[in-house]
Amino acid sequence: MVMTSKYRLEKRGGLFFVVSSETGCCSICSKALYMRSWRLRMLTNRKGRKKKLMIRRLLCNNCKRIHHELPDCIVPYNRSLALYLFGL
């Protein structure tokens, strides 16, 4: 898992894409990561409304591991968070 602090949200249809301007490095071998695909992440706000967030899946060409890139205000492995941080 890679945390990013420099990102923006792009709304496309009913989905919010997290687009980062940072290049991550692998937490296992410290080599550069390359974008592989997108992954859907469902989040629930305080009012119980669900939001669809698309996060990037990053591949390490050295150790062949997949990492997910999360915005810094999301708690890893937790599906509910305060979406007011995003303004959603």
N, C-alpha and C positions, 0 to 999 in steps of 0.2 A: 504494500500500500504506500502510495506517495501522496503527501499533503502539499497543496499549492496555496499560495496566498495572492498571487497575481493572476486573476481570472476575471472573466465577464460572463454574464448569462445572455444567451441568445434564444429568444422564443421562436420556435418553428412549429406551427400548428399548436397542438396541446402539450408539447414537450419543451422543457428548458434544457438547453445544451450548455454544459460548463466548458468554456473555451479558455485555455490557459496560455499565457505567453512565456511560461517557464519551461526549461528542459530539465526533466528529472534524471536522476541517476539511480541505478539499481541498489537496493539496500543490501543485497547479497554480495555482489562482486564490484560495485561502485562504477560500473560502465554506463554509458549513455543509454537511454530508453527511447524507443521509437513507437509512434502511434500504430496500433494494430486495428482497433475497431472501437465501437461505442457499446455501452452497456446501460440498460434501463435500471434505474434505482427509484423505488417508490418511497416517498416520504410522507409523514403525517404531521400536520401542524397542530397547534393547541386546540383548535376548534374541531379537530377530527377530519378535516378535509385532506384528501390525498393529492399529492403533486407528483408529476413524473419528471424525473431529472435524468438526463443522459450524461454519463461520465465516461471518460476515455479509458480504454484498456491499452496499456503500454507493454511492449515486448523488449526484453533485453536480448540482444543478439549474441551476447557472450554466454550466458548461462541458460538462455531459453525460457526464462520465467516470465509470467504475466503479472503485471502490477496494475492496480486501479488507482486513478488519480482523483483524489477527493478535495473539495474546497476546505480551507482551514476551519470553517465554522461547522462542519459536519462531524459528528462523533462516529468514529469507525465502529462497525458492527452494531449500530443502533439505528433502528428504522424511524424513530420519532425524534424530531428536533424542533427547535423554534425557528420556523421559516420566516419570521419577521426580519431575521438578519438579511435575507435575500430580498425582502420587500414583496414576497409573493402572497 
